[in-house]
């Protein structure tokens, strides 16, 4: 096969503080280029400190940290500290979360998502500029205002430069906003390539056209659902796990465009109805094999690397493996080794 653009490959870092050191070493041994945390039942930043210490060659990222409950100054301090401690390997991945969680779980006011996320990113960058270049801090927006920075609270420039800021996005407004304000886009795992071509990329480019200055590099970080396994039973478990995940995401009205792009949009209202009745098995039964093939990369372990390269090699800066099931570390180690070999990279 023709050699495609070499993307880096990332692994999910589910470890908590008591397991983070060994968890990071395990992902490094498998061969991942980087690891990423998610915002779930634990803070996404703290485990990355231990990851940076115990797997020092790996890139580290939040993918994502919920941004609106956090102040831009807090995020700037955390990002720069992690970037410094990891010797320039930190990526700040931010996401907006949905209205019920923002209002009912985090207990703060919800705002127009794209406008507020744009302003938050610009505020963080203004704070970065103050720290890095000793410029006066004077950011005044609708949602955030930062106009004071005294020497006592200024950490000064980071010798490794500034960490990239990526934001999760799916719809047109968020993709445009990412192209305009962020350094990259984290593409939701519930995606289809026609939707990427028809919606995501055109809107990112439209946003980029609004930038005051051209971005040096805009990162596209994909989260890829993968179905594989070392035995027939393991592959079946993997398939069922991914199909369940597709049913879950497909029930969300805002994700319907990804289904429309491949002719399965009519499934969404029924999935939504069944989800409200907690009929999980019925939801999964609605997902046809053709749709699973549109969303996931499916293959024997020896086939997965070439299929990932075929799907994402011309698009992605980074690809994160998203596999909601157990597979032996040796399976992923072989796949990552194959990816690097096919890309012409040293293992």
N, C-alpha and C positions, 0 to 999 in steps of 0.2 A: 504494500500500500504506500501511497505517497506520504511523505512526512508532513504533518500538520504543525500548526503553531503549538509550541510546547507550553502547556499549562502546568501549574503546580497542583498537587493533589493533597487534600486536607482530610483529616479524620475527626469525627465527633469526640469531644472530650467531656464525658458525662461525670467525671470524677468529682467527688466532694473533697474538702480539705484533708480528710484523713486518708484518702486514697490517691490524691492528686500526684504526688511524687512518683509513685510506681506506675500510675496510669500514663503519665507523660513519657516515662521511660519505655513503656510497652508500645506506645504509638510510634515513638522514634525507632524502636527495634523493627517494627513492621515496615518502616520505610517512608512514612508520610513526610511530606515537606512541611506541613503545618498542622495545627490543631485548633479547634474552635469550640467555645462554650456557647450554651444556649441559656436564656433566662427562663428558668422553670421554678423548681422548689428551692433553689439555692442561688446566691449571688453569682453572676457570671465573671466578675473580675478577680476575686480572691484566688481561685484555683490557678489562674494564669501566672501568679507570682511563683508558685511552686513549679509550674511547668517550665517557666523561664530558667529556673535554677537547675532543675534536674534533667531537662532536655534542651540544652542551650543552643543547639543548632537549628531548632525548629521555629518557624513563624508561629505566632500566637494571635488569636483574634476573639472578639466577642461577635457572635453571629446568631442572634443579636442580643444587645442590651436594650431594654425598654427605655426610651429616651425621655419622654415627656415628664415622668415623675422626678427626673434628675435635672439639676441646674447645669447650664453650660460650663460654669466654672468648676463644679465638681468633676464633670466629665473631662475637662481639659487637664486638671491635676492628675486624675487617674490614668488618663491616656499617656501623658508625658512621663509619669513615673514608670509605667509598664514599658514604654518605649525605651527609656533609659536603662532599666534593669535587664531588658532582653537584648540590649545592644542593637536597637533599631529594628526589631522584628515584630512589633505590635501593630495590629490593624484594629481600628475602632469601628466596629459594626453596630449600627443603631437601627432600631425599629420603632414604629409608632404604637403598636398594639391596637386593639379595637375598643370602641367606646365603652361597652359594659365593664371591661377590665380596668380601664383608666378611671372611670367614675366610681365603680363599686368595689374594686379590689385595691387600687392605689388611692382612691379617695380624693382625686383632684379633678378640676374642671377640664372637660374635653374641648378641643379647639379644632378648627379646620386643619386637617392633617398635613397636607402638602405645604401650606403656607407656614405653619408653625415649625415643621421639620426644616424647611429652608432657612428660616430665621435662626433656629437653634444651631444648625451647622455653621452658618455665617458668624454667629456669636462665638462659637468655639474657635473658629479660625481667627477671629479678631483677638481673642485671648492668646492663642498660639503666637500671633504676630507680635503682641506685646511682650511675651516672654522671650521669643526667639530674636527679635530685632530691636527690643527696647523702645518700641513705638508706644505713644500714649494710648491708653485704653479708653476708647470712646465709641461704644456700640450702643445705639439707642433704637430699639425696635418696638413693635406692638406688644410682643410677648416677653421680651427679655431686654434688660437694660444693665450695662456694665460700663461704669465710667470712673472707677477708682481702682488703682493698683499701686500700692506703696512698696518700697523696696523689701520690706520685711516679708511680704507675701508673694514676691516675684521670684520663682526658682531660677530664672535666667535661662539662657539658651541650652538646648539639648544638643550634645555633640554628635548625635546620630540623625539630626534633622527632625522633621515633624512626622508623626504617624498619619497614614492615610485615613480618611473618614469615608466609610461606605455606609449606605443606607439600604434597608430592605424596601422593595417596591414591587408592585404588581400592575396597578392601573395606570392609565395615561398620565395623570397629574403627578403621581409619585415618580414615574420614570423620567418625566420632563424635569422635575425638581432635582433628581439625582444628577442628571446630565448638566444642569446649570450650576448646582452648588456643591455637590459632593465630589469625592475622588473616585467613586466607584459605586456600582449597584450590586446588591446581593439578590440574585434571582431566586424567587420562591421555588421550592421543589415541585410544586404542582404547576408544571408548565409543559407546553407542547411546542415543538419547533415552529409550526406555522404561527402560533401566537407570538413567539419571540420575534419572528420575521415581520409580522404584520403590525404589532403593537409596541413591544418593548424597545426594539432597536430604533425604529423611527422616532419615538418619543424621547429617547435618550439623546439622539442626534439633534432633535429640535431644541432640547434644553441646552445642549452644548453650544448651540448657535447664539444663545443669550449670554454666555459668559463674557465677563469683562476682559478676560485674558484666556488664551487657549490652555487647556489642561496639559501638563507634560505627558501624563498617561492616565487614561480612564480605565479602571479595572472592572471587569465583569466576572463576578464570582457566582458560579452555578452550584446549586445543591442537587445532586443527581441521585434519584432512586435507582437502586441496583438490585436485581434478582439473580442470585447465584447460590451455589452450595456444593459441597463435596460429595453429596449423595442424593439419591432421588427424594428421600424423605426431607432432607434439608432444603432442597430446591422447592418442594411443595410448601414447606413452612415459610420460606422466603416469599413465595408468590402470594400466599394468603395474607402475610403481614403487609405487603405492599398494596395488595388489592383493598385491604381494610383501610389503609391510609388514604388511598385515592377516594374511597367512598366518603371518608370523613371530610377531606378537603372539598370534594365535589358538592357537598351539601351546602356550602357557603355561597350565598348569592353573588358576592363580589368576585368569586373565582370562576363564574360561568363563562366569561370570554375565552378562557383556555379550552373549555369544552366545545364552545361554539366553533372555534377555529378548526376543529377536527370532526365536526358533525355530530357531537354528542351532547349539545347544549340542553336538549329536552330532558336529559336525565336529572338535571339540577333541581327543578322544583320537587320531583318525587323523592330525591335523596334528602332534601330539606325537610319534607313532610315526615319521612320515616325517622330522621334524626330527632325531631321533636317528640316522637313517640318512643324513642330509645330502642328502635328495632334495628339493631346493628347487623344481625345476620341477613335480614332482608335488604339492607343497604348494600352489603357486600355482594349479594346475589345479583344485583342490578348491574354490576360493573362487568362489561364484556371483555373478553381477552384482547380484542382489537384496541380498546382504550388503554389497557395496561401496557400494551406494546408501544402506544404513542407516547406514554409518559415515562416509563421505566426502561432501563437498559437491562436486557435479559440474555443470559448465556451461561454456558459452562465457564468455570474459572479461567480456563485458557482462552476464552473468547472475549471476555469482558473488556480487557484493555483495548483491543482494536475497535470494539464497538463504542467505547467511551471516546476514543480519539476521533472516530468517524462522526460522532454526534456533536462533540464540543470542540474539536481541534481548531476549527476556524473561528470560534467565537470567544472561548473562555480564557481568562487570565488565571483563574483558579477553579478547581472542581472539588467540591466536598462530597464524600460518599455519604449517602443517606440510606441506611439499611435497618429497618425496624425489626430485626430478628438477629439471632446469634449465628455467626459463622466462625469457624476456627481462625485464629490469627494467621495461620499458614495460608489460608485462602486469600486474605487481603494482601499478605506479603508477596505472594506470587503475582497477583494482579498489578500491584504497584511496581514491582520489578519489571513486569512486561511493559507497562506504560513508559517507564524511563528508558527501557531498551528501544522501544519503537520510536521514542522521541530523540534518541541519540544522546541521552543523558547518562552520566555515570550513576550506577546504583549505590 
